[in-house]
């Protein structure tokens, strides 16, 4: 939603990156058991965008099992495939202002994204940043400037990104500034001039600014990384900044910041419970349109622009008040791509003609999944042992309600990040597990983002401690309500959720029946020592958030599951991508070796062509098929044996 922004206050370290009421005397009416592949196959069509001139839309769809880009003229029935990637899905793409499409791809999950360009008829494909072991960032797509974008490359130094102006037709690169070593983000004004930078020095961050590109940057404000001043975009006159800030407050609020006075000029919107998560600005009308935040039950919006609110109201009536978002708009902002969604479907895409007030359906993302067979995602809250309120989600197998769900097998699913959050909406993993008869429990433990500064800060140096207690307390809450069968509780997570799985089996060994660790951290010392090079400038900050290997060695040793495998009683399944740049394969290797040393054979799946999470369709199938079998052996078969 926000076109230009960067933030340093929160590092998302490793996010992966979604019943019918019954009578008390009647058995729940279960959904049919659906094919595993229906949940994890590639979408039929997805990632729709509209062209700047509003005459075409693009989307990604499978070609030889990989997601590639297609372009279709609005009003026509056929599309042209303009990419032919067969090794790995397109990682992302965007339209250039001259109807040329740019796309990113990496190699085997290494996250060293390279940028390519191609015309909308598939002609003139051009590698733009095909540099080995170099990562490309998009800084600004420059929608008002033909044939150019601004990108960041860590080509000169793998730890930092220099900004370049890139001609997307010729591939010509022009360096705009040389990163002195501490710049972590760049931002342009509405004319495409590079005028804002964010610097990080240890645990302090500074907002840098210049009036003109030929001027030197000057520091406007320096704060601890715990305080945010996160610019989104310039005001229409290019003189002030729309930004979110929690300086002097707990929640991120939308403000106007004046570079001349170096102070907050005006607070525009603040929510008393949640941080602002995005904003929208109209380049056509040159005005702020809305801000958004993630509430417990979905995305909420506050409008500044009555015209846009009227458009949202019209669309809402046409989609029968289902949740939706505007994913893309053309330069004139009169042709929009709309996507509906809810907790039971990833939704459908539409084209909306603003002037004609006509909404046209163009594709369902998972047309093979019937919403009527999906499970309801219930919003829940519970209190931790120290009185903290935690927001979470409990998805029950179809046919159960919060009142009728009793003694169910449960899969506890802590999110990755850890400085991220779970939200309400469709998640194929959750629906798959619910379809297999499991209740699935997700929770926004302390440190989850969107709940304010204090809720985030109390997670510092609490891996395996109060952060894990929040998960444990949620499980105990489920048991106390009678929803969870105490003997049939599994824990499964990816990334930080994988760490939480290992921590759960290690530090609360009697709580879980089994666990599934997906690309999770096992050793906090080696994890901090093998981070990607472009995280190195943030290492001091990570030491304060996770722990310093020297100063906090006892803390990290105590919180690293690999040193406490003797406590583990429950069966464990581990999955890992060989090329993972965030959680090195050694994290999983260590855990497997430590368990083997104890004489415990642990099921271990490694995919040589994957990184942080499995993206290739056939690898996803393998992983979830193995997980289904593992959970079935330790939860369902045990349940059936006890019943007999």
C-alpha positions in Angstrom: 0.0 0.0 0.0 2.8 2.4 0.7 4.8 3.3 -2.4 8.0 4.4 -0.8 9.1 3.5 2.7 11.8 1.9 4.8 11.9 1.0 8.4 14.7 -0.1 10.7 12.9 -0.4 14.0 11.7 -3.9 13.3 13.8 -6.5 11.4 11.6 -9.3 10.1 14.4 -11.8 10.4 12.9 -14.8 8.7 9.2 -14.8 8.0 8.0 -17.3 5.4 6.7 -14.9 2.6 -1.6 -17.6 3.8 -17.8 -24.4 11.1 -21.2 -25.1 11.1 -23.1 -25.0 14.3 -24.1 -28.5 15.5 -26.5 -29.8 18.1 -24.9 -31.2 21.3 -26.3 -34.7 20.5 -25.2 -34.8 16.9 -21.8 -35.6 15.4 -20.2 -32.7 13.5 -20.6 -32.8 9.8 -17.1 -33.0 8.6 -15.8 -31.6 5.3 -14.7 -34.2 2.7 -11.0 -35.0 2.8 -9.6 -33.0 -0.1 -6.4 -33.8 -2.1 -3.3 -32.4 -0.4 -2.3 -30.9 -3.8 -5.4 -28.7 -3.9 -4.0 -26.7 -1.0 -0.4 -26.4 -2.1 -0.4 -26.4 -5.9 0.4 -23.1 -7.7 -2.6 -20.7 -8.1 -4.4 -20.9 -11.4 -3.8 -17.2 -11.8 -2.4 -14.6 -9.3 -0.5 -11.4 -8.7 -2.6 -9.3 -11.1 -1.4 -5.8 -12.0 -2.8 -3.2 -14.4 -0.6 -1.4 -17.0 0.1 2.3 -16.6 -2.1 3.1 -19.6 -5.0 1.0 -18.3 -5.2 -1.1 -21.5 -3.7 -4.3 -20.2 -3.4 -6.4 -17.1 -0.7 -8.9 -16.2 -0.7 -11.9 -13.9 1.4 -14.9 -13.0 0.3 -18.4 -13.8 2.0 -21.9 -14.0 4.2 -22.8 -17.0 6.0 -26.1 -16.6 5.1 -26.0 -12.9 6.7 -22.5 -12.4 4.9 -19.2 -12.0 5.5 -17.0 -15.0 4.2 -13.7 -16.3 1.3 -13.3 -18.7 -0.1 -10.2 -20.3 -3.7 -9.8 -21.6 -5.4 -6.8 -23.3 -8.5 -5.8 -21.4 -11.6 -7.0 -23.3 -9.7 -9.9 -25.1 -10.0 -13.6 -24.2 -6.4 -14.7 -24.7 -3.1 -13.8 -23.0 0.6 -13.8 -24.0 3.2 -15.5 -21.9 6.2 -13.3 -21.7 8.6 -15.3 -19.5 9.6 -18.9 -19.6 11.3 -19.7 -16.3 11.4 -23.4 -15.6 13.9 -23.6 -12.6 12.1 -21.4 -10.1 9.0 -19.1 -9.8 9.3 -15.5 -10.7 9.9 -13.8 -7.3 8.1 -10.6 -8.2 7.4 -8.2 -11.0 6.2 -4.6 -11.8 5.3 -2.5 -14.8 7.6 0.2 -16.1 6.1 3.4 -17.1 6.7 2.6 -20.8 4.7 -0.7 -20.7 7.8 -2.7 -20.2 7.7 -5.3 -17.4 10.5 -5.9 -14.9 10.8 -9.1 -12.9 13.0 -10.5 -10.2 14.4 -14.1 -9.8 16.9 -15.8 -7.6 18.9 -19.1 -7.9 17.8 -22.0 -5.8 16.4 -19.8 -3.0 19.7 -17.9 -2.3 17.7 -14.6 -2.3 20.3 -12.9 -4.5 17.6 -11.4 -6.7 18.5 -10.4 -10.2 16.4 -7.9 -12.2 15.3 -8.6 -15.8 13.2 -6.6 -18.3 10.9 -7.7 -21.2 8.4 -6.1 -23.5 4.7 -6.9 -23.1 4.8 -9.0 -26.2 7.7 -11.0 -24.9 10.3 -9.3 -27.1 13.6 -7.7 -26.1 14.3 -9.7 -22.9 17.2 -8.1 -21.1 19.2 -9.1 -18.0 19.5 -5.8 -16.1 21.3 -6.8 -12.9 22.6 -10.3 -13.7 25.5 -10.0 -11.3 26.7 -13.1 -9.4 26.1 -13.0 -5.6 24.5 -9.6 -5.9 21.1 -8.7 -4.5 18.8 -6.2 -6.2 16.4 -3.9 -4.4 13.7 -1.8 -5.9 13.9 1.7 -4.4 11.4 3.5 -6.6 9.6 2.5 -9.8 9.5 6.2 -10.9 5.9 6.1 -12.3 6.2 9.6 -13.6 9.5 9.0 -15.5 9.8 7.0 -18.7 12.2 4.1 -19.0 13.8 4.5 -15.6 13.7 3.1 -12.1 15.9 3.5 -9.1 17.4 0.3 -7.6 19.8 -0.7 -4.9 22.7 -3.1 -5.4 25.2 -4.5 -3.0 27.6 -5.0 -5.9 30.4 -2.8 -4.5 30.1 -4.1 -1.0 27.9 -7.2 -0.1 27.0 -5.6 3.3 25.4 -2.3 1.9 23.3 -1.1 -1.0 24.3 1.8 -3.3 21.4 3.5 -5.2 21.5 3.5 -9.0 19.3 5.0 -11.7 18.6 2.2 -14.2 17.4 2.6 -17.8 15.1 -0.4 -18.2 15.4 -0.4 -22.0 19.1 -0.3 -22.4 20.3 -1.6 -19.0 22.5 1.5 -18.4 23.3 2.0 -14.7 24.2 5.3 -13.1 25.2 5.4 -9.5 23.4 8.2 -7.6 25.3 8.0 -4.4 28.0 5.9 -2.8 26.8 4.4 0.5 29.3 5.4 3.1 28.5 2.1 5.0 25.7 3.1 7.3 22.7 3.8 5.0 20.0 1.2 5.2 17.3 2.8 3.1 16.8 5.5 0.4 13.7 7.5 -0.7 12.9 9.8 -3.6 10.5 12.7 -3.9 7.7 12.9 -6.4 10.1 14.0 -9.2 12.2 10.9 -8.7 15.0 12.8 -6.9 17.0 10.9 -4.2 16.5 13.1 -1.2 16.0 11.0 1.9 18.2 8.3 3.5 18.1 6.3 6.8 21.4 5.6 8.5 22.1 3.0 11.2 25.1 3.3 13.5 25.1 0.5 16.0 21.7 0.8 17.7 21.0 4.4 16.7 19.3 5.4 13.5 19.3 8.8 11.8 17.0 10.4 9.2 19.1 12.2 6.5 17.7 14.8 4.1 18.8 17.1 1.3 16.8 19.8 -0.5 18.4 18.9 -3.9 20.3 15.9 -5.3 23.4 18.0 -5.7 23.4 18.9 -1.9 25.1 16.9 0.8 22.8 14.9 3.1 22.3 16.4 6.6 21.1 14.6 9.7 17.6 15.7 10.8 17.0 13.5 13.8 18.8 10.6 15.6 16.9 8.2 17.8 17.3 4.7 19.3 16.3 2.0 16.9 13.4 1.4 19.3 11.8 4.6 18.1 10.6 5.0 14.6 10.4 7.8 12.1 9.6 6.0 8.9 9.0 8.2 5.9 6.4 7.0 3.4 6.4 9.7 0.8 6.7 13.5 0.3 3.8 15.9 0.5 2.6 17.2 -2.8 4.9 20.2 -2.8 8.0 17.9 -2.1 8.7 20.0 1.0 7.5 17.8 3.9 7.2 14.1 4.7 4.3 11.8 5.4 5.7 9.3 7.9 4.8 7.0 10.7 6.4 7.6 14.1 6.2 6.3 17.7 8.5 9.0 19.1 6.8 10.1 22.3 4.0 7.5 22.0 3.5 3.7 22.0 1.8 3.2 18.7 3.0 4.1 15.2 0.9 7.1 14.2 0.7 8.9 10.8 2.3 12.3 10.9 3.7 15.1 8.8 7.4 15.7 9.5 9.0 19.1 8.5 12.6 18.8 7.5 13.2 22.5 8.0 12.1 22.6 11.6 13.3 19.0 12.1 10.1 18.3 14.1 6.8 16.6 13.8 4.4 19.1 12.2 1.1 17.4 12.6 -0.4 14.1 13.8 -2.9 12.9 11.1 -4.1 9.6 12.5 -3.4 7.3 15.5 -5.2 4.1 16.6 -5.2 3.4 20.3 -4.6 -0.3 19.9 -2.7 -1.0 16.7 0.2 0.5 14.8 -0.3 2.0 11.3 0.7 -0.5 8.7 0.3 1.3 5.4 -0.8 4.4 3.6 -1.9 5.4 0.1 -1.1 8.5 -1.9 -2.7 9.6 -5.2 -0.1 10.7 -7.7 -2.9 11.9 -10.0 -4.7 14.0 -7.4 -1.5 14.7 -5.4 -3.1 14.0 -2.1 -3.0 11.5 0.8 -5.9 9.0 0.5 -5.9 6.6 3.4 -4.1 4.8 6.2 -4.5 1.2 7.2 -3.8 -1.0 10.2 -4.1 -4.7 10.9 -6.9 -5.4 13.4 -7.7 -8.7 15.1 -10.3 -9.5 12.4 -8.6 -8.0 9.3 -7.4 -4.9 7.6 -9.0 -1.6 8.7 -8.8 1.7 6.9 -9.2 5.4 7.7 -9.9 7.6 4.7 -8.7 11.1 4.1 -10.1 11.2 0.6 -13.9 11.2 0.2 -13.6 10.3 -3.5 -11.6 7.1 -2.7 -14.0 6.2 0.1 -16.8 6.5 -2.4 -15.0 4.1 -4.7 -14.5 1.6 -1.8 -18.1 1.9 -0.9 -19.3 1.2 -4.4 -16.9 -1.8 -4.8 -18.0 -3.1 -1.4 -21.7 -3.2 -2.4 -20.8 -5.1 -5.6 -18.8 -7.8 -3.8 -21.5 -8.2 -1.1 -19.5 -6.6 1.6 -16.7 -9.2 1.4 -13.2 -8.0 2.4 -11.2 -6.7 -0.5 -8.3 -4.6 -1.4 -7.2 -2.5 -4.4 -4.0 -4.2 -5.6 -3.1 -2.0 -8.6 -4.2 1.1 -10.4 -3.3 2.7 -13.7 -1.7 6.2 -14.1 -5.1 7.9 -14.5 -6.4 6.0 -11.5 -9.6 5.1 -13.3 -8.9 1.4 -13.9 -8.3 -0.7 -10.8 -7.4 -4.3 -9.9 -9.5 -5.5 -7.0 -9.0 -8.6 -5.0 -11.6 -10.1 -2.6 -10.6 -12.6 0.1 -11.7 -14.0 3.5 -10.6 -16.7 5.9 -11.9 -19.5 3.7 -10.6 -18.5 0.3 -7.6 -16.5 -1.2 -10.3 -14.9 -3.3 -10.8 -13.6 -6.7 -9.6 -10.8 -9.0 -11.7 -8.1 -10.7 -11.1 -5.2 -12.9 -13.1 -2.1 -11.8 -13.8 0.8 -14.2 -14.2 3.8 -12.0 -15.9 6.0 -14.5 -18.4 3.4 -15.7 -18.8 1.9 -12.2 -18.4 -1.6 -13.7 -16.7 -4.5 -11.8 -15.7 -7.4 -14.0 -14.6 -10.7 -12.6 -11.3 -12.0 -14.2 -10.1 -14.9 -12.2 -10.4 -17.1 -9.0 -7.1 -17.8 -7.4 -8.0 -21.4 -6.2 -11.1 -22.2 -8.2 -10.8 -25.9 -7.2 -11.4 -25.1 -3.5 -15.0 -24.8 -2.4 -15.4 -22.2 0.4 -18.2 -24.4 1.9 -15.6 -27.1 2.7 -13.2 -24.7 4.4 -13.0 -24.0 8.2 -13.7 -20.8 10.1 -10.8 -18.9 11.5 -12.0 -17.8 15.0 -10.5 -14.7 16.6 -9.6 -15.5 20.2 -7.8 -13.8 23.1 -6.2 -15.2 26.3 -4.1 -13.9 29.2 -0.5 -15.0 29.9 0.8 -15.9 33.3 2.1 -12.3 33.8 -1.3 -10.8 32.7 -0.5 -9.9 29.1 -3.4 -10.1 26.6 -2.6 -12.1 23.5 -4.6 -12.0 20.3 -4.7 -15.3 18.4 -6.7 -17.5 16.0 -8.3 -20.9 16.5 -9.3 -22.7 13.3 -11.5 -25.7 14.1 -12.3 -28.6 11.7 -15.5 -27.9 9.8 -18.6 -28.8 11.8 -17.2 -27.6 15.1 -17.8 -24.3 16.9 -16.1 -22.8 19.9 -19.0 -24.2 22.0 -18.9 -27.7 20.6 -15.2 -28.2 20.1 -14.0 -30.7 22.8 -11.0 -32.9 23.2 -9.6 -32.3 19.7 -6.1 -33.1 18.4 -4.4 -29.7 18.0 -1.5 -28.3 15.9 0.0 -25.3 17.6 1.4 -23.0 14.9 3.6 -20.1 16.1 4.5 -17.6 13.3 7.9 -16.7 11.9 9.7 -13.4 12.2 9.6 -13.3 15.1 8.9 -9.6 14.7 6.0 -10.1 12.4 2.4 -11.2 13.1 -0.4 -13.5 12.2 -3.5 -11.9 10.7 -7.1 -13.0 9.8 -7.4 -14.4 6.3 -6.9 -17.4 4.1 -3.9 -19.7 4.9 -3.6 -22.9 2.9 -1.5 -24.6 5.7 -4.2 -23.9 8.3 -7.0 -25.0 6.0 -5.2 -28.2 5.1 -4.6 -29.1 8.7 -8.2 -28.3 9.6 -9.3 -30.5 6.7 -7.4 -33.3 8.2 -9.3 -33.0 11.4 -6.9 -30.9 13.5 -7.7 -27.7 15.4 -5.0 -25.2 14.5 -3.9 -22.6 17.0 -2.0 -19.4 16.1 -1.0 -16.7 18.5 0.6 -13.2 18.4 3.1 -13.8 21.2 5.0 -10.8 22.7 7.2 -9.2 20.1 4.7 -9.7 17.4 4.4 -6.4 15.4 1.5 -4.1 15.0 0.7 -3.9 18.8 2.9 -1.0 19.7 6.4 -0.3 21.0 6.1 -1.8 24.5 4.6 -5.1 23.2 7.6 -5.4 20.8 10.3 -4.4 23.3 9.3 -6.9 26.0 10.4 -9.6 23.6 14.1 -8.5 23.6 16.4 -11.3 24.7 13.4 -13.5 25.5 13.8 -16.2 22.9 12.8 -19.5 24.6 11.7 -17.5 27.7 8.7 -15.3 28.0 8.1 -15.4 24.2 7.8 -19.2 24.6 5.8 -18.9 27.8 3.2 -17.0 25.7 2.9 -20.0 23.4 2.8 -22.4 26.4 0.1 -20.3 28.1 -2.0 -20.4 25.0 -1.8 -24.2 24.9 -2.8 -24.4 28.6 -5.7 -22.1 27.9 -6.9 -24.5 25.1 -6.6 -27.4 27.5 -8.4 -25.6 30.3 -11.3 -24.9 27.9 -11.5 -28.5 27.0 -10.8 -27.9 23.4 -7.4 -29.6 23.2 -6.9 -33.2 24.0 -3.8 -33.0 26.3 -2.3 -36.1 24.8 -2.6 -35.1 21.2 -1.0 -31.7 20.8 1.7 -31.1 18.1 3.7 -27.9 17.5 4.7 -26.9 14.0 6.3 -23.7 12.7 8.6 -22.3 10.1 11.6 -20.0 10.6 11.2 -18.5 14.1 8.2 -20.8 14.4 10.7 -23.6 13.8 12.8 -22.3 16.6 9.7 -22.1 18.8 8.9 -25.8 17.9 12.4 -26.9 19.0 12.1 -24.7 22.1 8.7 -26.1 22.9 9.9 -29.7 22.7 13.1 -28.9 24.6 11.8 -26.6 27.4 8.3 -28.0 27.8 8.9 -31.6 26.9 5.7 -33.0 28.4 3.4 -30.5 26.6 3.7 -31.7 23.1 3.1 -35.1 21.4 5.3 -34.3 18.5 6.9 -31.4 16.5 7.7 -30.3 13.0 10.5 -27.8 12.6 10.6 -26.1 9.2 13.9 -24.1 8.5 14.2 -23.2 12.2 17.0 -21.9 14.3 18.6 -24.4 16.8 21.7 -22.6 18.0 21.6 -18.9 18.6 25.4 -18.5 18.5 25.8 -20.1 15.0 22.6 -18.3 13.8 24.0 -14.9 14.6 27.3 -15.9 13.0 25.9 -17.0 9.7 23.5 -14.1 8.8 23.5 -12.7 5.3 26.1 -10.1 4.7 23.5 -7.3 4.2 22.4 -7.9 7.8 25.9 -7.3 9.2 25.3 -3.5 9.7 22.3 -4.4 11.9 24.2 -6.9 14.1 24.5 -4.6 17.1 20.7 -4.1 17.0 20.2 -7.9 16.7 22.5 -8.4 19.7 20.2 -6.1 21.7 17.1 -7.9 20.4 18.3 -11.5 20.6 21.4 -11.4 22.7 25.2 -10.7 22.4 27.2 -13.9 21.9 29.9 -12.7 24.3 28.0 -10.6 26.9 25.0 -12.8 26.9 26.6 -16.2 26.3 24.8 -17.9 29.2 21.5 -16.5 28.0 22.0 -17.7 24.5 23.3 -21.1 25.6 20.2 -21.5 27.8 17.9 -20.6 25.0 19.5 -22.7 22.2 17.6 -26.0 21.8 20.6 -27.8 20.4 22.3 -27.7 23.8 19.3 -29.3 25.5 18.3 -32.2 23.3 18.5 -34.5 26.3 15.1 -33.0 27.4 13.3 -34.0 24.2 10.8 -36.8 24.6 8.5 -36.2 21.6 9.2 -37.3 17.9 10.5 -34.6 15.7 10.4 -34.0 11.9 12.8 -31.4 10.5 12.8 -29.8 7.0 15.5 -27.5 5.5 16.5 -25.8 2.3 20.1 -26.3 1.4 20.6 -22.7 0.1 18.9 -20.9 3.0 20.7 -17.5 3.5 18.8 -16.6 6.7 18.8 -19.9 8.7 21.8 -21.8 7.5 21.4 -25.5 6.9 23.9 -26.1 9.7 21.1 -25.1 12.1 19.2 -28.2 11.2 22.2 -30.4 10.7 23.3 -29.6 14.3 20.0 -30.6 15.7 19.8 -33.9 13.7 23.4 -34.8 14.7 22.8 -34.0 18.4 19.7 -36.2 18.4 21.5 -39.0 16.5 24.2 -38.9 19.1 21.6 -39.8 21.7 20.5 -42.7 19.5 17.3 -40.9 18.3 16.7 -41.1 14.5 15.0 -37.9 13.5 13.1 -37.7 10.2 15.0 -35.1 8.1 14.1 -33.6 4.7 16.6 -31.5 2.8 15.9 -29.9 -0.6 19.0 -29.0 -2.5 17.3 -26.4 -4.7 15.5 -24.5 -2.0 16.3 -21.7 0.5 14.2 -20.3 3.3 11.0 -22.3 2.7 10.1 -24.5 -0.2 8.8 -22.6 -3.2 8.9 -25.2 -6.0 5.6 -26.9 -6.2 6.9 -30.5 -6.1 8.9 -29.7 -3.0 5.9 -28.3 -1.2 4.0 -31.5 -2.1 6.8 -33.6 -0.6 7.0 -31.6 2.6 3.3 -31.5 3.3 2.9 -35.2 2.4 5.6 -36.1 4.8 4.2 -33.8 7.5 0.7 -35.3 7.1 2.1 -38.8 7.5 4.1 -37.7 10.5 1.2 -36.0 12.3 -1.1 -38.9 11.4 1.3 -41.4 13.0 1.6 -39.5 16.2 -1.8 -37.8 16.7 -4.5 -39.6 14.7 -3.3 -43.2 14.9 -2.7 -42.7 18.6 -6.2 -41.3 18.9 -7.6 -44.3 17.1 -5.7 -46.8 19.2 -6.9 -45.1 22.4 -10.5 -45.2 21.1 -10.2 -48.9 20.5 
